[in-house]
């Protein structure tokens, strides 16, 4: 199912702009009491195998500036409970290089993100070893669930991290990276490259630059 493309009314637009202004302040200050995450032990091979099909909680709340949307949790994330947790995944470095956080966070510090006005969810909740194990039907259903989630939490921006998943889930076969012409609920929509280490088309530097373009857009006057 494709997401609705109609724009919000004037009252909703003003509310979205107010949410952007309030949440943006969180992008420039460190969360109070940030002391680091839990034990950073590497999961065993057995733990990784047992993590298939698990789900992990979203990092989400009201008034976010950007809600990042992964494709689905990998086994490393499902085993640890941390989004984008697999060593070699470049989400956290790109978030820092793009100017969203003052230093590179470890995945175990994900609960600090709302203090910066940021959150994380996934298109599909179940974990798998590879994103290409997901079916088109799962991605379409995931887009429907995501749309409802965005309407409930009302982030100012939604950034889908993976153009292929976005194209399939939302029925936009020609979508490119960057800002999208339609809204998702009341949120403005952006597509970022997949930061997986398997995505050889993007380096750490070019990923950081792509995240930086989004960061600049969130800072621009509405």
Secondary structure, 3 states (H helix, E strand, C coil): CCCCCCCCCHHHHHHHHHHHHHHHHHHHCCCCCCCCCCCCCCCCHHHHHHCCCCCCCCECCCCCCEEEEECCCCHHHHHHCCCCCCCCCCHHHHHHHCCCCCCCCCHHHHHHHHHHCEEEEECCCCCCCCHHHCCHHHHHHHHHHHHHHHHHHCCCEEEEECHHHHHHHHCCCCCCCEEEEEEECCEEEEEECCCCCCCCCCCHHHHHHHHHHHHHHHHCCC
